[in-house]
C-alpha cells in the first residue's frame, strides 16, 4: 500500500500541517503533555501519520499504541 510506503516518519516530513506540528513539538519541548489527544478531520489530512510520529516522539512503544477509526468503532463497547 502506497500510503504506508510514503507515510512521513518525522515531524519535519509532514506537509501542510505546520500549525498542528508546531503545537505538538512545543508541548514535547515544554513537557506539557495532555493525558489524551483527539485527532479529527477529513480523510487524507495526516491524522494517523501525525499521531504515530507524536507517539514515537514521546516514547510510546508499538505495543502500547492502539489505533481506532471512528468509521468502524462507533459504539461505547468499542471505545
Secondary structure, DSSP 8 states (H G I E B T S, - for coil): -HHHHS---SGGG--S-HHHHHHHHHHHHHT---S------STTSSHHHHHHHHHHHTT--GGG-----TTT--STTT-
